[in-house]
Amino acid sequence: MISKAFQSIVSQMSEVFPKKIGIADSTGLVLATNGLAASADALEEIFGSASETDMDRIFVRNGYTVKFIDGKPYPEYAVYVEGTDEVSKYCCNSVCVAANNVRRYYDEKYDKTIFMQNIIFDNILAFDLHQKALELHVDVDVARAVYYIKVVKRGEIGIYEVIRNMFPDKEKDFVINIDSNNIVLIKELKRDKSAKTIDSIARQILDNVHSETLMGIIVGVSSVCENINQLNNAYKEAQIALEVGKVFDEEKSILNYDNLGIGRLIYQLPIKLCELFLHEVFKKGDLSLLDSETILTINKFFENDLNVSETSRQLFVHRNTLVYRLEKIYKLTGLDLRKFDEAIVFKVAMMVHKYLTSNPMKI
């Protein structure tokens, strides 16, 4: 349908400008022309050799004046005009302006990815959602999961194409480019909705991006949403998974909303309530009084289920030395970590303290 709109623009412009004009897509298909059908090699060079600076300006290739029709993150269409003189440039720019307007209208009305993007960004009224889904033939009652992919170690190339190539079915799976460091994948789960399958998809994304781009990423995974109405909430869950994981599971690259544990509970608490809790727990002092060696001792003690003998063995210290350290912690904080109830309070307090010092961004 968009090719008909492009052809209409080219036909009208042909009456104004005495130039041969064409519009092609990134696959090398000429969608509209008034007699100028560029060769496959020429179109391949136009799309393949364009630099980042060419994306927003007019440039010249093989005797053609070219400008890309706005498309994010990568241009899908280009206007090319025969010749490289000023008239060719003016003609190319005029056609591109008109084609951009058509493209935006087309995307708004017919593009399923734009529709899904509007859902997760909460840019569509609930009243209109089902009607729009019906018009676009988008399945309403199908299980989906949202994957939020964040770049933590940048490379020379982007990851959008990697993710798009992994999930090429644009009718079922939707890849949304937020910016160069953030990609959202809305993945249809078909029959298998198991946690194992959902995590395996995240693992595939992680491995493919690393092998093809050497970029470091983390992936936030939502819970399964059973219908399209839950997509906005699933998107927020994937974001929360990243935020909570950044604080409590820094070593993990895949963070699933369903496996955040007590970290998710703490994240949902008001900041003021967290501060009051710490003041209540540490009446004698706060965690800043504890040095790095003491913190290491505490963490190892928790890892070994409050077992003094095993902890002293792993720390390569005498049992009495460990007991002395635990007594020191008791004197500083008023909590005896050898007592189960007080150890639980201390563990939660450590997590709350870590959460507050991380400057949390509430979603």
C-alpha positions as CSV (number, residue, x, y, z in Angstrom):
1,M,0.0,0.0,0.0
2,I,2.8,2.4,0.8
3,S,4.3,1.9,-2.7
4,K,1.0,3.3,-4.2
5,A,1.4,6.4,-2.0
6,F,5.0,6.8,-3.0
7,Q,4.1,6.4,-6.7
8,S,1.5,9.1,-6.4
9,I,4.2,11.5,-5.0
10,V,6.7,10.7,-7.7
11,S,4.0,11.2,-10.4
12,Q,3.0,14.6,-9.0
13,M,6.6,15.7,-8.6
14,S,7.4,14.7,-12.2
15,E,5.0,17.4,-13.4
16,V,7.1,20.0,-11.5
17,F,10.7,18.8,-11.9
18,P,12.1,17.6,-15.2
19,K,14.0,14.9,-13.5
20,K,13.9,11.1,-13.4
21,I,13.0,10.1,-9.8
22,G,12.8,6.8,-7.9
23,I,12.0,5.5,-4.4
24,A,13.5,2.1,-3.3
25,D,13.6,0.1,-0.1
26,S,16.6,-1.4,1.6
27,T,16.1,-4.8,-0.1
28,G,16.8,-3.2,-3.5
29,L,13.1,-3.2,-4.6
30,V,12.1,-0.1,-6.5
31,L,8.7,1.0,-5.1
32,A,8.0,4.0,-7.3
33,T,9.5,5.6,-10.3
34,N,8.8,7.8,-13.4
35,G,11.2,5.8,-15.5
36,L,14.3,5.7,-13.4
37,A,14.9,2.1,-12.3
38,A,18.3,2.0,-10.5
39,S,20.2,-1.2,-10.8
40,A,20.5,-3.6,-8.0
41,D,24.2,-2.9,-7.6
42,A,23.5,0.9,-7.4
43,L,20.8,0.4,-4.7
44,E,23.1,-2.0,-2.8
45,E,25.8,0.7,-2.7
46,I,23.3,3.4,-1.7
47,F,22.1,1.5,1.4
48,G,25.3,-0.5,2.1
49,S,27.9,2.2,1.9
50,A,26.0,5.0,3.6
51,S,27.7,6.4,6.7
52,E,26.0,7.6,9.8
53,T,26.4,11.2,8.6
54,D,24.5,10.3,5.4
55,M,21.3,9.4,7.3
56,D,20.0,13.0,7.7
57,R,21.5,14.7,4.6
58,I,21.5,14.6,0.8
59,F,24.5,12.8,-0.7
60,V,25.7,11.6,-4.1
61,R,26.3,8.0,-5.3
62,N,27.0,6.8,-8.8
63,G,25.5,9.9,-10.5
64,Y,22.4,9.9,-8.3
65,T,21.4,12.5,-5.7
66,V,20.1,10.5,-2.7
67,K,18.3,11.1,0.5
68,F,16.9,8.6,3.0
69,I,13.3,8.7,4.1
70,D,13.2,9.0,7.8
71,G,13.3,5.6,9.5
72,K,14.5,4.5,12.9
73,P,16.9,3.0,13.8
74,Y,17.9,2.3,10.2
75,P,16.4,3.8,7.0
76,E,14.1,1.5,5.0
77,Y,13.6,3.7,2.0
78,A,15.6,6.1,-0.1
79,V,14.7,8.7,-2.7
80,Y,17.2,8.9,-5.6
81,V,17.2,11.4,-8.4
82,E,19.1,11.3,-11.7
83,G,21.9,13.9,-11.8
84,T,23.9,15.8,-9.2
85,D,23.1,19.4,-9.9
86,E,21.2,21.9,-7.7
87,V,17.9,21.1,-9.4
88,S,18.4,17.4,-8.6
89,K,19.2,18.2,-5.0
90,Y,16.1,20.4,-4.7
91,C,13.9,17.8,-6.3
92,C,15.3,15.0,-4.1
93,N,14.7,17.0,-0.9
94,S,11.1,17.9,-1.9
95,V,10.2,14.3,-2.7
96,C,11.7,13.2,0.6
97,V,9.7,15.7,2.6
98,A,6.5,14.5,1.0
99,A,7.4,10.8,1.3
100,N,8.3,11.3,5.0
101,N,4.8,12.6,5.7
102,V,3.3,9.6,3.9
103,R,5.6,7.2,5.7
104,R,4.6,8.6,9.2
105,Y,0.9,8.3,8.3
106,Y,1.4,4.8,7.0
107,D,3.3,3.7,10.1
108,E,0.7,5.2,12.4
109,K,-2.1,3.5,10.6
110,Y,-0.7,0.2,9.4
111,D,2.6,-0.6,11.2
112,K,2.1,-3.3,13.8
113,T,5.4,-2.5,15.5
114,I,4.4,1.1,16.0
115,F,1.1,-0.2,17.4
116,M,2.9,-2.4,19.9
117,Q,5.2,0.5,20.8
118,N,2.3,2.7,21.6
119,I,0.9,0.0,23.9
120,I,4.0,-0.5,26.0
121,F,4.6,3.3,26.2
122,D,0.9,3.7,27.2
123,N,0.2,6.0,24.2
124,I,-3.1,4.3,23.2
125,L,-6.4,4.4,25.0
126,A,-7.7,1.1,26.4
127,F,-11.0,1.9,24.6
128,D,-9.2,1.9,21.2
129,L,-6.8,-0.9,21.8
130,H,-8.9,-3.9,20.8
131,Q,-10.4,-2.1,17.8
132,K,-6.9,-1.1,16.5
133,A,-5.7,-4.7,17.1
134,L,-8.6,-6.0,15.0
135,E,-7.8,-3.6,12.2
136,L,-4.2,-4.6,12.1
137,H,-5.0,-8.3,12.5
138,V,-2.9,-8.5,15.7
139,D,-3.8,-11.5,17.9
140,V,-5.2,-10.2,21.2
141,D,-5.3,-13.4,23.3
142,V,-1.9,-14.8,22.8
143,A,0.9,-15.3,25.4
144,R,3.8,-13.0,25.1
145,A,6.9,-12.0,27.1
146,V,8.8,-8.7,27.0
147,Y,12.6,-8.6,26.9
148,Y,14.3,-5.3,27.8
149,I,17.8,-5.4,26.4
150,K,20.3,-2.8,27.7
151,V,23.8,-2.2,26.5
152,V,26.3,-2.0,29.3
153,K,29.5,-2.2,27.2
154,R,29.3,-0.4,23.9
155,G,30.8,-1.5,20.6
156,E,31.3,0.0,17.2
157,I,28.0,-1.3,15.8
158,G,24.4,-1.4,17.1
159,I,22.4,-4.4,18.2
160,Y,19.1,-3.7,16.6
161,E,19.9,-5.7,13.4
162,V,21.2,-8.6,15.5
163,I,18.0,-8.8,17.4
164,R,15.8,-8.3,14.3
165,N,17.6,-11.1,12.4
166,M,17.1,-13.4,15.4
167,F,13.4,-12.8,15.3
168,P,12.5,-12.0,11.7
169,D,8.8,-12.7,11.9
170,K,7.4,-9.2,12.0
171,E,3.9,-10.5,12.3
172,K,4.6,-12.3,15.6
173,D,7.7,-10.8,17.2
174,F,8.2,-7.0,17.6
175,V,11.6,-5.4,18.0
176,I,11.3,-1.8,19.3
177,N,14.4,0.5,19.2
178,I,14.3,3.0,22.1
179,D,17.8,4.3,21.5
180,S,21.2,2.9,20.6
181,N,21.6,1.4,24.1
182,N,18.1,0.1,24.7
183,I,16.0,-2.4,22.7
184,V,12.7,-4.0,23.6
185,L,11.6,-7.4,22.2
186,I,7.9,-8.5,22.4
187,K,8.1,-12.2,21.8
188,E,5.1,-14.4,21.1
189,L,5.4,-17.6,23.1
190,K,3.1,-19.8,21.0
191,R,2.6,-23.1,22.9
192,D,5.5,-23.2,25.3
193,K,5.3,-20.7,28.1
194,S,7.6,-22.5,30.6
195,A,10.2,-20.5,32.5
196,K,12.9,-22.7,30.9
197,T,11.9,-21.6,27.4
198,I,11.6,-17.9,28.4
199,D,15.1,-18.0,30.0
200,S,16.5,-19.9,27.0
201,I,15.4,-17.1,24.7
202,A,17.1,-14.5,26.9
203,R,20.3,-16.7,26.8
204,Q,20.2,-16.9,23.0
205,I,19.9,-13.1,22.8
206,L,22.9,-12.7,25.2
207,D,25.1,-15.2,23.3
208,N,24.2,-13.9,19.8
209,V,24.8,-10.3,20.6
210,H,28.2,-11.1,22.3
211,S,29.4,-13.3,19.5
212,E,28.4,-10.9,16.7
213,T,29.1,-7.5,18.2
214,L,31.3,-8.3,21.3
215,M,29.0,-5.9,23.2
216,G,28.1,-6.4,26.8
217,I,24.3,-6.5,27.5
218,I,21.9,-7.3,30.3
219,V,18.4,-8.6,29.7
220,G,15.4,-7.9,31.8
221,V,12.5,-10.4,31.4
222,S,8.9,-9.9,32.3
223,S,6.4,-12.5,33.5
224,V,4.1,-14.0,30.8
225,C,1.2,-11.8,29.7
226,E,-1.8,-13.7,28.5
227,N,-3.3,-10.9,26.4
228,I,-2.5,-7.7,24.8
229,N,-4.0,-5.6,27.7
230,Q,-1.1,-6.8,29.9
231,L,1.7,-5.7,27.6
232,N,2.3,-2.3,29.2
233,N,2.6,-3.9,32.6
234,A,4.9,-6.5,31.3
235,Y,7.2,-3.8,29.8
236,K,7.3,-2.2,33.3
237,E,8.2,-5.6,34.8
238,A,11.1,-6.0,32.5
239,Q,12.4,-2.5,33.4
240,I,12.0,-3.2,37.1
241,A,13.9,-6.5,36.7
242,L,16.8,-4.5,35.3
243,E,16.6,-1.9,38.1
244,V,16.4,-4.4,40.9
245,G,19.0,-6.6,39.4
246,K,21.4,-3.7,39.0
247,V,21.3,-3.3,42.8
248,F,21.0,-6.8,44.2
249,D,22.3,-9.1,41.4
250,E,25.1,-7.2,39.7
251,E,26.8,-10.3,38.5
252,K,23.8,-11.6,36.6
253,S,23.2,-10.8,32.9
254,I,19.7,-12.2,32.7
255,L,17.2,-10.8,35.3
256,N,13.7,-12.3,35.4
257,Y,10.9,-10.4,37.1
258,D,9.5,-13.7,38.6
259,N,12.8,-14.5,40.3
260,L,13.7,-11.2,42.0
261,G,12.9,-12.4,45.5
262,I,13.0,-9.9,48.4
263,G,14.7,-7.4,46.1
264,R,11.4,-6.7,44.3
265,L,9.7,-6.2,47.6
266,I,12.3,-3.6,48.8
267,Y,12.1,-1.8,45.4
268,Q,8.4,-1.3,45.9
269,L,8.8,0.3,49.3
270,P,8.8,4.1,49.6
271,I,12.2,5.6,50.2
272,K,11.1,7.2,53.4
273,L,9.9,3.9,54.8
274,C,13.3,2.3,54.0
275,E,15.1,5.1,55.8
276,L,12.9,4.7,58.9
277,F,13.5,0.9,58.9
278,L,17.3,1.4,58.9
279,H,17.1,3.9,61.8
280,E,15.0,1.4,63.7
281,V,17.3,-1.5,63.1
282,F,20.6,0.2,63.7
283,K,19.9,2.2,66.9
284,K,23.6,2.0,67.9
285,G,25.1,2.9,64.6
286,D,24.8,2.2,60.8
287,L,26.5,0.0,58.3
288,S,29.1,2.7,57.5
289,L,30.8,1.8,60.8
290,L,31.7,-1.7,59.3
291,D,34.9,-2.0,57.3
292,S,35.3,-4.1,54.1
293,E,36.8,-7.1,56.0
294,T,33.8,-7.2,58.4
295,I,31.3,-6.9,55.5
296,L,33.1,-9.8,53.8
297,T,32.8,-11.8,57.0
298,I,29.1,-11.1,57.2
299,N,28.4,-12.1,53.6
300,K,30.4,-15.3,53.9
301,F,28.6,-16.1,57.2
302,F,25.2,-15.7,55.4
303,E,26.4,-17.8,52.4
304,N,27.1,-20.6,54.8
305,D,23.7,-20.5,56.6
306,L,25.2,-19.0,59.8
307,N,27.6,-22.0,60.2
308,V,30.6,-20.7,62.2
309,S,32.9,-23.7,61.5
310,E,32.4,-23.6,57.7
311,T,32.7,-19.9,57.5
312,S,35.9,-19.8,59.5
313,R,37.3,-22.6,57.2
314,Q,36.4,-20.7,54.0
315,L,37.9,-17.4,55.4
316,F,41.0,-19.2,56.6
317,V,40.7,-17.9,60.1
318,H,40.4,-19.5,63.5
319,R,36.9,-20.2,64.8
320,N,37.6,-17.9,67.8
321,T,38.7,-15.1,65.4
322,L,35.4,-15.4,63.6
323,V,33.5,-15.4,67.0
324,Y,35.4,-12.3,67.9
325,R,34.4,-10.5,64.7
326,L,30.7,-11.5,65.2
327,E,30.9,-10.0,68.8
328,K,32.4,-6.8,67.3
329,I,29.4,-6.6,64.9
330,Y,27.0,-7.1,67.8
331,K,28.7,-4.2,69.8
332,L,28.5,-1.9,66.8
333,T,25.0,-2.6,65.6
334,G,23.2,-4.3,68.5
335,L,22.4,-7.4,66.3
336,D,23.8,-10.9,67.0
337,L,24.1,-12.6,63.7
338,R,24.3,-16.0,65.4
339,K,20.6,-15.7,66.3
340,F,18.4,-16.5,63.3
341,D,15.8,-13.8,63.8
342,E,18.4,-11.1,64.2
343,A,20.4,-12.4,61.2
344,I,17.3,-12.1,59.0
345,V,16.8,-8.5,60.1
346,F,20.4,-7.7,59.5
347,K,20.3,-9.3,56.0
348,V,17.2,-7.3,55.0
349,A,18.8,-4.1,56.4
350,M,21.9,-4.7,54.3
351,M,19.8,-5.0,51.2
352,V,17.8,-1.9,52.1
353,H,21.0,0.1,52.7
354,K,22.4,-1.1,49.3
355,Y,19.2,-0.1,47.6
356,L,19.2,3.4,49.1
357,T,22.9,4.0,48.3
358,S,22.3,3.0,44.6
359,N,20.0,6.1,44.0
360,P,17.1,4.0,42.8
361,M,15.0,5.2,39.9
362,K,11.4,4.4,40.5
363,I,9.4,3.2,37.5
